[in-house]
Amino acid sequence: MALASHPALSAEDRPATTPSVMPEPPIRPVELKPEPPPMPATAPALPDAPTPPERPAELTPATPTAPEPGPASEMPVPPPRPTDLSPSPPTTPALALTVTPADDTACRKRLERLGATFEPLPPISNGQCGAEKPLKLSRLSGGVVLNPAATLVCGTAEALARWTTEAQETAEQVLKAPIKSLSIGSTYECRGQNHDPDAKLSEHSFANGVDVMGFGFDGHGPIQIGAGLDGAPEATFQAAVRAKACLFFRTVLGPGSDAAHGNHLHLDERERNAGHRLCQ
Ligand SMILES: [Zn+2]
């Protein structure tokens, strides 16, 4: 019966009638205030009550009539509080779980529209490395094969697809030959930058970076990324596609950037402050 539960609640409140012993009366005035900062401070002060953080959310909108904390602090008012506590517990856990994983549904649709062939992979979790929703990207628009298939998160796969479309135009203009394959180096790999175990984790550690080693063509010999003959069409092609990569990736490194990138283009989507890019 409901009556049975009420006496139990009131019994717990009775020992609390001594205002000095109970921490709850001082808490209420703090919650009544509209300020968000005082709320977290109250949570640690209430080790006995399991639901202090939740109550403020309901109390603040419901009790605009009592703006003054003075009288409330003096008044213990045990009966109203138990009623508020009972409904509040269910609402709080829901609020606490509002952290949602990145939704890449729209990205995957765009990737499909770009003509890419891919399939979802299970989540990767390896210490600090990992990716929630990696994809296995095997083919891009125009029948461009990734050799081997790349393990990338959707945003990076999309950037690669868009960049390759641009590179395709360059190939047909400069080389008169369409790209048929991308030679792929590292995609997902749990390691530090430049394979230095003491360095900051590479974007490869989050399936957020891809190393393009070279290109294969229909009607033209393969091109490996590296120092080429200045003025040769192959060098022009490399320079052009590298410049275009900066439109799609936040980080572009290659020959001349440093010793670690002499034979490939490193492309990634590392987030930087104020949207800064690293295009070298
Ligand atoms: Zn790389």
Boltz pocket constraint, residues with backbone or C-beta under 6 A from the ligand:
constraints:
  - pocket:
      binder: B
      contacts: [[A, 186], [A, 204], [A, 209], [A, 210], [A, 211], [A, 265], [A, 266], [A, 267]]
      max_distance: 6.0
